[in-house]
Amino acid sequence: MTQGMGYRGVYRSRRGMIFGVCRGLAEAFDLSTFWIRVAVIVTFVMTGFVPVGVIYLAAALIMKPEP
């Protein structure tokens, strides 16, 4: 399907700040890590911490570490 495009899947980055979720998503979708983190923090504050916090922790547990 996307073999020739260099797609390698979504992984947690080993160089991330907390669990590497934001950096892993940024690298997988070729986006800026800064803007992914800003979006997560703004959403985290706007939703009252619990929904995004639970989703972030679930993503950290589900996503495999970068090979």
Secondary structure in CASP SS format (residue, H / E / C, confidence):
PFRMAT SS
TARGET T0000
AUTHOR 0000-0000-0000
METHOD secondary structure of the structure
MODEL  1
M C 1.00
T C 1.00
Q H 1.00
G H 1.00
M H 1.00
G C 1.00
Y C 1.00
R C 1.00
G C 1.00
V C 1.00
Y C 1.00
R E 1.00
S C 1.00
R C 1.00
R C 1.00
G C 1.00
M C 1.00
I C 1.00
F C 1.00
G C 1.00
V H 1.00
C H 1.00
R H 1.00
G H 1.00
L H 1.00
A H 1.00
E H 1.00
A H 1.00
F C 1.00
D C 1.00
L C 1.00
S C 1.00
T H 1.00
F H 1.00
W H 1.00
I H 1.00
R H 1.00
V H 1.00
A H 1.00
V H 1.00
I H 1.00
V H 1.00
T H 1.00
F H 1.00
V H 1.00
M H 1.00
T C 1.00
G C 1.00
F C 1.00
V H 1.00
P H 1.00
V H 1.00
G H 1.00
V H 1.00
I H 1.00
Y H 1.00
L H 1.00
A H 1.00
A H 1.00
A H 1.00
L H 1.00
I H 1.00
M C 1.00
K C 1.00
P E 1.00
E C 1.00
P C 1.00
END
